[in-house]
């Protein structure tokens, strides 16, 4: 049980940095609990603005705007991890910001993230830090092809990554990532990707949802399916890893951890952490419809000092992202029974843009 | 199946008259489907304003404000039936307004409502129109005590009503309702109140939820419980009545019908209509949490020309209103497992004011 000392009352205001679909769904969940929201985003067309009364359109470096935003907020959170660290520091000097400084610092830098995993004894792909072509050539031959080059900062949905299959790809890959500080990783032949969506309160209480099986297309998440076809042992191992990371980061809110399930030569399975995200996560969207308390409400509960809700599933679920033109099927999807609709109200359709998601529910057999 | 011709696309704007908790929950449901909302309410402190970007603070008779509101809306609905008929007519000349004119006309006048029920052959309590003390004395002796005097217009939560147990109460009762056009009704010794929450599309498709058992305290709804302890026959009869009314009114949206379950001397049960409400209804709040598509989403689907969603329950449910000071228990309610929280974010607590509701879920046995 979380301590309720200092819990925010309904009517308090939650400041949210970022006005995309995650900010939108956080605001909708906050609204059901009686909280007000204030959304800060540089884009005047932010879909999250549509579901709140208060917004600020300003750059993340605009300290006058940040100051007013902080004054209007009782607690501050964010929908994406790439907010400038100076912005986070500025806000933290005025209000509680959850998830906190350690989580942001680690999640913004793949090298720090990998180093922390190693330090905690958590499985990850073999990796090397890369600061130039020389590093890259040396590391690739040490690790062995194929390898993946990933920028240390600002990567998502496969952006800032290049696969290297042989020495002839090296120069191109270095150009492709913009010749910036990166890491080189062994490319893992994994059986599947799963994730852990775990919530942690300031007092250290944790609750995790069943891990979904995540299927990507063109490096963007396409489906998350629960239950995942994994053993109880793998599920338990995944939760141990997630709690270890959440505790180490003194984490408050929803933390997402992507894991590869890898089959060893002896037939046993092991888990390697692919990435952590200090926020609500696309692979947890099914929880809105298949659980009494979904990830968005759970995040709001954690950052307002409320006790966490139960994470039990009442249904099996298959979440499917609606990417780009997929949204044009809205008028047939809305005729499907047992399909829960979540459209983000984005005005412009662009290839690769997340326009909505659906969750198809089935009774638990 | 509703025809999808003319269905509104996500991104369209739904105008909502009324900024209370029903408007708020309609806006939240519309937001999940990607719709924008514009809420019109004279009260600048309207709780619904907190969950939308667009609001108009103006009187319902302000035609300049209504005109702008209509221009910004693709379809218009309302959270309460007592909007002036001139307001409805003004808006209808500019945009589709659902539910339509017939429903509003009937629901605003208890006498017309009773007359319609009689005309449709639907059971109601014995009643008489009352326009003065003479009418009242005559009608009371004809019907037989106890009787209830109810104003024809603007009654809710027991307001505008007076119970008359004997001839000595008559003069007082007439004063109590403000000496205005009323109806006098036999007071029915009912076993319980149930309601039907039914949705109907423009093309005549209907879907109803399981009928809840409604328990009042101080004439305000306190609990709605599903399943209600009624036979399948009673449930079927209730649905037949509801469909008959919805069809007669050429209804579009959610319609609520309160019914008394009455035991006859021969032991059989029959149903008497107590009241109809042309809107989402407090006794349907449990559907948000116990069904894949709750009444608020269902209403939005109906008025935007979308097909209706399934009304199947995945859980048993007990909804409890949080009235006045009840909201102060928020910090113990939020620690209950399987209790779904809906706080309305109202800033001032007043006795009798609906501040929120909770729904306690149990697996279907």
HADDOCK unambig.tbl for C-alpha pairs under 7 A between the chains (distance, minus, plus):
assign (segid A and resid 10 and name CA) (segid B and resid 343 and name CA) 6.99 0.50 0.50
assign (segid A and resid 10 and name CA) (segid B and resid 345 and name CA) 5.87 0.50 0.50
assign (segid A and resid 11 and name CA) (segid B and resid 345 and name CA) 4.90 0.50 0.50
assign (segid A and resid 11 and name CA) (segid B and resid 347 and name CA) 6.70 0.50 0.50
assign (segid A and resid 28 and name CA) (segid B and resid 28 and name CA) 6.25 0.50 0.50
assign (segid A and resid 31 and name CA) (segid B and resid 51 and name CA) 6.46 0.50 0.50
assign (segid A and resid 32 and name CA) (segid B and resid 342 and name CA) 5.18 0.50 0.50
assign (segid A and resid 32 and name CA) (segid B and resid 343 and name CA) 6.14 0.50 0.50
assign (segid A and resid 33 and name CA) (segid B and resid 341 and name CA) 6.24 0.50 0.50
assign (segid A and resid 33 and name CA) (segid B and resid 342 and name CA) 5.38 0.50 0.50
assign (segid A and resid 33 and name CA) (segid B and resid 343 and name CA) 4.92 0.50 0.50
assign (segid A and resid 34 and name CA) (segid B and resid 342 and name CA) 6.97 0.50 0.50
assign (segid A and resid 34 and name CA) (segid B and resid 343 and name CA) 4.42 0.50 0.50
assign (segid A and resid 34 and name CA) (segid B and resid 344 and name CA) 4.88 0.50 0.50
assign (segid A and resid 34 and name CA) (segid B and resid 345 and name CA) 4.01 0.50 0.50
assign (segid A and resid 35 and name CA) (segid B and resid 345 and name CA) 6.16 0.50 0.50
assign (segid A and resid 36 and name CA) (segid B and resid 50 and name CA) 6.27 0.50 0.50
assign (segid A and resid 49 and name CA) (segid B and resid 53 and name CA) 6.39 0.50 0.50
assign (segid A and resid 50 and name CA) (segid B and resid 36 and name CA) 6.26 0.50 0.50
assign (segid A and resid 50 and name CA) (segid B and resid 52 and name CA) 5.67 0.50 0.50
assign (segid A and resid 50 and name CA) (segid B and resid 53 and name CA) 4.93 0.50 0.50
assign (segid A and resid 51 and name CA) (segid B and resid 31 and name CA) 6.47 0.50 0.50
assign (segid A and resid 51 and name CA) (segid B and resid 51 and name CA) 4.86 0.50 0.50
assign (segid A and resid 51 and name CA) (segid B and resid 52 and name CA) 4.43 0.50 0.50
assign (segid A and resid 51 and name CA) (segid B and resid 53 and name CA) 6.03 0.50 0.50
assign (segid A and resid 52 and name CA) (segid B and resid 50 and name CA) 5.68 0.50 0.50
assign (segid A and resid 52 and name CA) (segid B and resid 51 and name CA) 4.43 0.50 0.50
assign (segid A and resid 52 and name CA) (segid B and resid 52 and name CA) 4.74 0.50 0.50
assign (segid A and resid 52 and name CA) (segid B and resid 53 and name CA) 5.50 0.50 0.50
assign (segid A and resid 53 and name CA) (segid B and resid 49 and name CA) 6.39 0.50 0.50
assign (segid A and resid 53 and name CA) (segid B and resid 50 and name CA) 4.95 0.50 0.50
assign (segid A and resid 53 and name CA) (segid B and resid 51 and name CA) 6.03 0.50 0.50
assign (segid A and resid 53 and name CA) (segid B and resid 52 and name CA) 5.50 0.50 0.50
assign (segid A and resid 53 and name CA) (segid B and resid 53 and name CA) 4.95 0.50 0.50
assign (segid A and resid 292 and name CA) (segid B and resid 338 and name CA) 6.78 0.50 0.50
assign (segid A and resid 292 and name CA) (segid B and resid 340 and name CA) 6.92 0.50 0.50
assign (segid A and resid 306 and name CA) (segid B and resid 334 and name CA) 6.98 0.50 0.50
assign (segid A and resid 307 and name CA) (segid B and resid 334 and name CA) 6.70 0.50 0.50
assign (segid A and resid 307 and name CA) (segid B and resid 335 and name CA) 5.69 0.50 0.50
assign (segid A and resid 309 and name CA) (segid B and resid 337 and name CA) 6.42 0.50 0.50
assign (segid A and resid 310 and name CA) (segid B and resid 337 and name CA) 6.01 0.50 0.50
assign (segid A and resid 334 and name CA) (segid B and resid 306 and name CA) 6.98 0.50 0.50
assign (segid A and resid 334 and name CA) (segid B and resid 307 and name CA) 6.70 0.50 0.50
assign (segid A and resid 335 and name CA) (segid B and resid 307 and name CA) 5.69 0.50 0.50
assign (segid A and resid 337 and name CA) (segid B and resid 309 and name CA) 6.42 0.50 0.50
assign (segid A and resid 337 and name CA) (segid B and resid 310 and name CA) 5.99 0.50 0.50
assign (segid A and resid 338 and name CA) (segid B and resid 292 and name CA) 6.77 0.50 0.50
assign (segid A and resid 340 and name CA) (segid B and resid 292 and name CA) 6.90 0.50 0.50
assign (segid A and resid 341 and name CA) (segid B and resid 33 and name CA) 6.25 0.50 0.50
assign (segid A and resid 342 and name CA) (segid B and resid 32 and name CA) 5.18 0.50 0.50
assign (segid A and resid 342 and name CA) (segid B and resid 33 and name CA) 5.37 0.50 0.50
assign (segid A and resid 342 and name CA) (segid B and resid 34 and name CA) 6.97 0.50 0.50
assign (segid A and resid 343 and name CA) (segid B and resid 10 and name CA) 6.98 0.50 0.50
assign (segid A and resid 343 and name CA) (segid B and resid 32 and name CA) 6.15 0.50 0.50
assign (segid A and resid 343 and name CA) (segid B and resid 33 and name CA) 4.91 0.50 0.50
assign (segid A and resid 343 and name CA) (segid B and resid 34 and name CA) 4.43 0.50 0.50
assign (segid A and resid 344 and name CA) (segid B and resid 34 and name CA) 4.87 0.50 0.50
assign (segid A and resid 345 and name CA) (segid B and resid 10 and name CA) 5.86 0.50 0.50
assign (segid A and resid 345 and name CA) (segid B and resid 11 and name CA) 4.89 0.50 0.50
assign (segid A and resid 345 and name CA) (segid B and resid 34 and name CA) 4.01 0.50 0.50
assign (segid A and resid 345 and name CA) (segid B and resid 35 and name CA) 6.15 0.50 0.50
assign (segid A and resid 347 and name CA) (segid B and resid 11 and name CA) 6.70 0.50 0.50
